[in-house]
Each structure stands twice: as C-alpha cells, then as structure tokens.
C-alpha cells in the first residue's frame, strides 16, 4: 500500500514540476531549467523503478502459487 502512495505522489510531483520548468524556460534561467529537468528525470526513473518492482513482485507471487 505504501509503495502505491509513493508512486502516486511521484506522479503528482512530476506533473507539478511542469510549471517551474516553463517558468525557468521563459526567464532564460539555464541553471533553474537544468535543476527542474533533473528533478523531472529522477521522478521518471523512480516511476520506472516502482513499476519494475511491482511487476517483479507479481511474477514472484505467481510463480510461487
């Protein structure tokens, strides 16, 4: 259950990071743009890791049955 909450929060944070990304792009603040881009990349990597973990757990549970 806790992992599902973490996945949901990761998705929400990813979506909310679009506002600062576009703001930093308009202000031509390169450092801010890179920082927000890195945060978005870590959100995507975390999401991929969570999904892989869910799939692995399901496969392990199915093979144990």
Buried (B, 14 or more C-beta within 10 A) or exposed (E): EEEEEEBEEBBEBBEEBEEBBEEBBEEEEEEBBEBBBEBBEEBEEBBEEBEEEEEEEEEEEEEEE
